[in-house]
């Protein structure tokens, strides 16, 4: 920082210091709660803005979140270090002037807003919520102002399957994991103590949310359901079905309703059965998660959501928890299409058998995704676990906490898959029967005058 402008009394944490010293073009600060990643990221912005005529950008998922980022930037840096004399915020022009530099302000609701930008640096806040296409557009198309462009990602950690971690594995970005405890002197002692208590209560949660580690939680049941990193807009015209899963709940339990677009495979029936690729992918694009609602209110809310997507009741198939026949009857009377929800199967001796484990295994391997903006989906999937035994290993029995959304997903995804599987098997059997009958036909005569052919079987 040029001392002729202003002096800033900033002491970085150990990890933040490594971040500041790094020469990498792309750097990601992955921090636990209260780790100071935002402060470190903003201080790097101050350094970048001290470069004359440099231009940068703040990017967040939504415009509302972008406003929150600006407020945080002003609180943690501008006001704390008395920089108001060098700072001007233009709300309508969506930009900030800081020293001799410009910071453009953009959200992810319109990719066209990134066009025409010629940047020296960019900062993406809460980067795990941002689709990779924005990252690629900024990195490969917008950072071109000079030869020393920089891209900074600030985020909480996700799973190793996320595109950010995959970029790190491939060597395309440098990852810095910031611990909450590095920043302990700036946090209340009660907060630090509660964070330490979590190490024994839930080690995975502790490592992810306080140490900033990217890991798949031990005992996590639906580990295969991932955030959808591509751009998504609901389109009913593609080869797909809209299915809905419902897990009923009464107060204080939640009722969970998930809206899923099941995009079908374009392979032939025989290829689908041979490879198991019956459905290309499932995308959870909306949900309802609510307490204290009667069935009529749930029906009304579902109808309202469907209308937002230009859908009618007849356009979707609902797979509800079949333990509530009265509520299902209300849905039927209201005109909803109800599918056969598979919770149990009957073996050859007539005994009802659980299929829960098979259903979870299918969901984990069936390319099931959710839109990153669906926060309750993400939280439930990450915290829905198998019960832990006394020896620290995990049983095959799920915990009851956070089960409602995962159960709604399971009902819809697994039941729809089974119905499609049966339909394709029946179709193949019919095709085979017709082909055999055609092969068994024998031509015996032809009546030229009438133009008829005569066959016997």
C-alpha positions in Angstrom: 0.0 0.0 0.0 1.3 3.5 -0.9 2.0 5.3 2.4 1.3 8.6 0.7 -2.3 7.6 0.5 -3.1 6.1 3.9 -1.6 3.8 6.5 -3.6 0.6 7.3 -2.9 -1.3 10.5 -3.7 -4.8 9.4 -2.2 -8.0 10.8 -3.2 -11.1 8.7 -3.6 -14.5 10.2 -0.9 -17.1 9.3 -3.0 -18.6 6.4 -4.1 -15.1 5.2 -0.4 -14.1 5.0 0.3 -17.1 2.7 -2.7 -16.0 0.6 -1.4 -12.4 0.3 2.1 -13.6 -0.6 0.9 -16.0 -3.3 1.6 -15.1 -6.9 -1.1 -17.5 -8.3 -3.5 -16.0 -10.8 -6.5 -17.8 -9.1 -6.7 -18.1 -5.3 -9.5 -19.5 -3.1 -9.9 -18.7 0.6 -12.0 -21.5 2.1 -12.8 -20.6 5.6 -14.7 -21.8 8.6 -17.1 -19.6 10.5 -15.5 -16.4 11.7 -12.1 -17.4 10.1 -11.5 -13.9 8.7 -11.6 -14.9 5.1 -13.7 -11.9 4.1 -11.3 -9.5 5.8 -8.3 -11.1 4.1 -10.1 -11.0 0.7 -11.1 -7.4 1.1 -7.5 -6.4 2.1 -6.3 -8.0 -1.1 -8.8 -5.8 -2.9 -7.4 -2.7 -1.3 -3.9 -3.7 -2.5 -5.2 -4.3 -6.0 -7.1 -1.0 -6.0 -3.8 0.8 -5.1 -2.6 -0.1 -8.6 -3.3 3.0 -10.7 -6.3 2.7 -13.2 -6.9 -0.9 -12.2 -10.4 -2.2 -12.7 -12.1 -5.0 -10.7 -15.4 -6.6 -9.9 -17.4 -7.9 -7.0 -19.7 -10.9 -7.9 -22.4 -12.5 -5.9 -25.2 -14.9 -6.7 -28.0 -12.5 -6.3 -28.4 -8.7 -6.2 -29.6 -8.7 -2.6 -26.5 -10.7 -1.5 -24.4 -8.3 -3.5 -25.8 -5.4 -1.4 -24.8 -7.4 1.7 -21.3 -7.9 0.4 -21.0 -4.1 -0.1 -22.2 -3.4 3.4 -19.6 -6.0 4.7 -16.8 -4.4 2.7 -17.7 -0.9 4.1 -17.8 -2.2 7.6 -14.7 -4.5 7.6 -12.4 -2.2 5.6 -13.7 1.2 4.5 -14.9 2.4 7.9 -12.5 0.4 10.1 -9.5 1.9 8.3 -11.0 5.4 7.7 -11.0 5.2 4.0 -14.2 7.1 3.3 -12.3 10.0 1.8 -11.1 7.7 -1.0 -14.3 5.8 -1.5 -17.5 6.5 -3.5 -20.4 4.1 -4.0 -22.7 4.6 -7.0 -25.8 2.5 -6.5 -27.5 3.2 -9.8 -24.3 2.8 -11.8 -23.4 -0.4 -10.0 -19.9 0.6 -9.3 -17.5 1.7 -6.6 -14.6 4.2 -7.0 -11.7 3.5 -4.6 -8.5 5.5 -4.9 -7.8 5.6 -8.7 -9.6 2.3 -9.4 -13.1 1.1 -10.3 -14.9 -1.8 -8.8 -17.9 -3.0 -10.8 -20.8 -4.7 -9.0 -22.5 -7.6 -10.6 -24.9 -10.5 -9.6 -25.4 -13.8 -11.4 -29.0 -13.2 -12.5 -28.0 -12.1 -16.0 -24.8 -13.4 -17.7 -25.1 -10.4 -20.2 -24.1 -8.1 -17.4 -20.6 -9.5 -17.6 -20.2 -8.5 -21.2 -18.0 -5.6 -22.2 -16.1 -5.7 -18.9 -12.3 -5.5 -19.2 -10.9 -6.4 -15.8 -7.6 -6.5 -13.9 -9.1 -8.5 -11.1 -12.4 -10.0 -9.7 -13.6 -11.3 -6.4 -16.4 -14.0 -6.3 -18.0 -14.1 -2.8 -19.7 -17.3 -1.6 -18.3 -19.0 -4.7 -19.8 -22.4 -4.0 -23.2 -20.9 -4.9 -22.0 -19.6 -8.3 -22.3 -21.7 -11.4 -19.0 -22.6 -13.0 -20.0 -20.9 -16.3 -19.6 -17.5 -14.5 -16.1 -18.5 -13.2 -15.1 -19.6 -16.7 -16.4 -16.4 -18.3 -14.6 -14.2 -15.8 -11.3 -16.2 -15.9 -11.1 -16.7 -19.7 -13.0 -13.7 -21.0 -13.1 -10.8 -18.6 -9.6 -10.8 -17.0 -7.6 -9.1 -19.7 -6.7 -5.6 -18.6 -3.0 -6.4 -18.1 -0.6 -9.3 -17.7 -1.0 -9.7 -14.0 -4.7 -10.3 -13.6 -6.1 -11.9 -10.4 -9.2 -13.9 -9.5 -10.1 -14.3 -5.8 -12.8 -16.8 -4.5 -14.2 -16.5 -1.0 -16.3 -19.4 0.2 -17.3 -21.9 2.9 -16.1 -25.4 2.0 -18.3 -27.9 0.2 -17.6 -31.5 -0.8 -14.5 -32.5 -2.9 -16.9 -33.1 -5.9 -17.6 -29.4 -6.2 -16.1 -27.7 -9.2 -14.0 -25.4 -7.0 -12.2 -28.3 -5.4 -11.9 -30.0 -8.8 -10.2 -26.9 -10.1 -7.8 -27.1 -7.2 -7.1 -30.8 -7.8 -6.3 -30.1 -11.5 -3.9 -27.3 -10.4 -5.9 -24.5 -11.9 -6.3 -22.6 -8.6 -4.5 -22.4 -5.2 -6.6 -23.3 -2.2 -6.1 -21.8 1.3 -8.1 -23.4 4.2 -8.6 -20.9 7.0 -9.4 -22.1 10.5 -11.8 -20.3 12.8 -9.2 -20.7 15.6 -6.6 -18.6 13.7 -8.9 -15.7 14.2 -9.8 -16.4 17.8 -8.6 -13.1 19.2 -11.3 -11.3 17.1 -14.1 -13.6 18.2 -16.0 -14.0 21.5 -14.6 -16.6 23.9 -18.1 -18.3 24.1 -18.1 -18.7 20.3 -14.7 -20.4 20.4 -15.7 -22.7 23.2 -18.9 -23.8 21.4 -16.8 -24.4 18.3 -14.4 -26.6 20.3 -17.3 -28.5 21.8 -18.4 -29.5 18.2 -15.2 -31.5 17.7 -16.5 -34.3 19.9 -20.2 -33.9 19.0 -19.8 -34.0 15.2 -16.2 -34.2 14.0 -17.2 -33.8 10.3 -19.2 -30.7 11.0 -16.3 -29.4 13.1 -13.7 -29.9 10.3 -15.9 -28.5 7.6 -17.3 -25.4 9.4 -14.5 -24.5 11.8 -11.4 -25.8 10.1 -12.5 -25.0 6.5 -11.9 -28.6 5.2 -13.5 -30.0 2.1 -14.8 -33.4 2.9 -17.6 -35.9 2.4 -19.1 -36.3 5.9 -18.8 -39.7 7.5 -22.2 -41.4 7.9 -23.8 -39.1 5.4 -26.6 -41.0 3.7 -27.3 -39.1 0.5 -23.7 -38.2 -0.3 -24.3 -38.5 -4.1 -26.8 -35.7 -4.4 -24.8 -32.7 -5.6 -25.4 -29.0 -6.3 -26.0 -28.4 -10.1 -23.2 -26.3 -11.4 -24.5 -25.7 -14.9 -26.9 -22.9 -15.8 -30.5 -24.1 -15.3 -33.8 -22.7 -16.4 -36.9 -24.9 -16.2 -38.0 -26.0 -19.6 -41.0 -28.3 -19.9 -40.4 -28.9 -23.7 -37.4 -31.2 -23.3 -37.8 -35.0 -23.0 -38.6 -35.1 -19.3 -41.2 -35.5 -16.5 -41.9 -33.3 -13.5 -42.2 -35.4 -10.4 -42.9 -34.3 -6.8 -42.0 -36.1 -3.6 -43.9 -35.3 -0.3 -42.9 -36.3 3.2 -45.9 -35.3 5.4 -45.3 -33.7 8.8 -47.3 -32.2 11.6 -46.0 -29.6 14.0 -43.3 -29.5 15.2 -42.3 -31.8 12.3 -41.8 -30.3 8.8 -43.7 -31.2 5.6 -41.2 -31.4 2.8 -42.2 -31.1 -0.9 -39.5 -31.4 -3.6 -40.1 -30.5 -7.3 -37.9 -32.5 -9.6 -37.3 -32.5 -13.3 -36.5 -36.1 -14.4 -34.7 -35.8 -17.8 -35.0 -39.0 -19.7 -32.3 -40.8 -21.6 -32.4 -40.6 -25.4 -31.1 -44.2 -25.8 -33.2 -47.0 -27.1 -35.2 -49.2 -24.7 -32.8 -52.1 -25.0 -29.8 -49.8 -24.5 -31.4 -48.3 -21.4 -32.0 -51.7 -19.8 -28.5 -52.9 -20.7 -26.7 -49.9 -19.3 -29.1 -48.9 -16.6 -29.3 -45.4 -18.1 -33.0 -45.0 -17.9 -33.0 -41.5 -16.7 -30.2 -39.1 -17.6 -30.5 -36.9 -14.5 -32.8 -35.6 -11.9 -32.7 -31.8 -11.0 -34.4 -30.6 -7.9 -35.5 -27.1 -8.9 -37.8 -26.0 -6.2 -39.1 -27.1 -2.8 -41.5 -26.3 0.1 -40.3 -26.8 3.7 -42.9 -25.7 6.2 -44.5 -26.4 9.6 -48.1 -26.2 10.9 -49.8 -26.5 7.5 -52.9 -28.6 6.8 -53.2 -30.6 3.6 -55.4 -27.9 1.9 -52.6 -25.3 2.5 -50.0 -27.7 1.1 -52.2 -28.3 -2.0 -52.6 -24.6 -2.6 -48.9 -23.9 -2.3 -48.0 -26.7 -4.7 -50.6 -25.4 -7.2 -49.1 -21.9 -6.9 -45.6 -23.2 -7.5 -46.7 -25.2 -10.5 -48.4 -22.1 -12.0 -45.0 -20.2 -11.7 -43.5 -22.8 -14.1 -46.5 -22.9 -16.4 -47.6 -26.3 -15.2 -51.0 -27.8 -14.4 -51.8 -30.5 -11.9 -52.1 -33.0 -14.7 -48.5 -32.3 -15.8 -46.8 -33.7 -12.8 -46.8 -37.0 -10.9 -46.7 -36.8 -7.1 -45.1 -39.5 -4.9 -46.2 -38.9 -1.3 -45.5 -40.8 1.8 -48.2 -43.5 1.6 -48.5 -43.7 5.4 -51.1 -40.9 5.2 -53.9 -42.3 3.0 -56.4 -39.6 4.1 -54.1 -36.8 2.9 -53.5 -38.6 -0.3 -57.2 -38.9 -0.9 -57.5 -35.2 -0.5 -54.8 -34.7 -3.2 -56.7 -37.1 -5.5 -60.0 -35.3 -5.0 -58.3 -32.0 -5.8 -57.2 -33.3 -9.2 -53.5 -34.3 -8.5 -52.0 -37.3 -10.2 -50.6 -39.7 -7.6 -48.0 -42.2 -8.4 -47.2 -45.5 -6.6 -44.7 -44.6 -3.9 -42.3 -47.5 -3.2 -41.4 -47.7 0.5 -41.5 -51.4 1.0 -41.7 -54.5 -1.3 -43.4 -57.9 -0.7 -41.3 -61.0 -1.1 -42.5 -64.4 -2.4 -43.7 -65.4 1.0 -45.9 -62.3 1.4 -43.6 -60.6 3.9 -43.1 -56.8 3.6 -39.4 -56.0 3.2 -37.7 -52.7 3.6 -36.2 -51.2 0.5 -34.8 -48.0 2.1 -31.2 -48.9 1.6 -31.6 -49.9 -2.0 -33.4 -46.6 -2.6 -30.7 -44.6 -1.0 -28.0 -46.4 -3.1 -30.0 -45.6 -6.3 -30.4 -42.0 -5.4 -26.6 -41.7 -4.7 -25.7 -43.1 -8.1 -28.5 -41.7 -10.3 -27.2 -38.2 -11.1 -29.5 -36.4 -8.7 -28.8 -32.6 -8.4 -30.2 -29.6 -6.6 -29.9 -26.0 -7.5 -27.4 -24.3 -5.2 -29.8 -21.6 -4.1 -32.0 -24.2 -2.3 -30.4 -23.8 1.1 -32.6 -26.1 3.1 -31.9 -28.9 0.6 -28.2 -28.4 1.0 -28.4 -28.3 4.8 -30.6 -31.4 5.1 -28.5 -33.5 2.7 -25.3 -32.6 4.6 -26.7 -33.4 8.0 -28.8 -36.4 7.3 -26.7 -39.3 8.7 -26.9 -42.9 9.8 -27.0 -43.5 13.5 -23.6 -43.8 15.1 -22.9 -46.9 17.3 -21.1 -46.9 20.6 -17.9 -48.0 18.9 -18.0 -45.0 16.6 -19.0 -46.9 13.5 -22.4 -46.3 11.7 -25.5 -48.5 11.6 -27.8 -49.0 8.7 -30.5 -47.0 10.4 -31.0 -43.3 9.5 -31.3 -40.7 12.2 -34.7 -39.0 12.4 -33.2 -35.5 12.3 -33.2 -33.7 8.9 -35.0 -36.7 7.3 -38.0 -34.9 5.7 -36.3 -33.5 2.6 -34.2 -36.6 2.0 -37.3 -38.8 2.3 -39.3 -36.7 -0.1 -36.4 -36.9 -2.6 -36.2 -40.7 -2.1 -39.9 -41.2 -2.6 -40.0 -39.3 -5.9 -36.7 -40.4 -7.5 -36.8 -44.1 -6.6 -40.5 -44.6 -7.3 -40.3 -42.9 -10.6 -37.3 -44.9 -11.6 -39.0 -48.2 -10.8 -42.1 -47.2 -12.8 -40.0 -46.3 -15.8 -38.1 -49.5 -15.4 -41.3 -51.6 -15.5 -42.6 -49.6 -18.4 -39.5 -50.2 -20.5 -39.5 -53.9 -19.6 -43.1 -54.2 -20.8 -42.3 -52.3 -23.9 -39.3 -54.6 -24.7 -41.5 -57.6 -24.1 -44.2 -56.3 -26.5 -41.6 -55.5 -29.1 -40.1 -59.0 -28.8 -43.5 -60.7 -29.0 -44.4 -58.7 -32.1 -41.0 -59.5 -33.7 -41.4 -63.2 -33.0 -44.9 -63.2 -34.5 -43.6 -61.5 -37.6 -40.8 -64.1 -37.9 -43.4 -67.0 -37.6 -45.6 -65.7 -40.4 -45.4 -67.8 -43.6 -46.4 -66.5 -47.1 -48.5 -69.1 -49.0 -50.2 -67.3 -51.9 -50.8 -64.0 -53.5 -54.0 -62.9 -55.2 -52.8 -60.6 -57.9 -56.2 -59.4 -59.0 -57.2 -58.4 -55.5 -53.7 -57.2 -54.6 -53.8 -59.3 -51.4 -51.2 -61.4 -49.7 -52.3 -64.5 -47.7 -50.4 -65.7 -44.6 -50.7 -68.5 -42.2 -49.2 -68.8 -38.7 
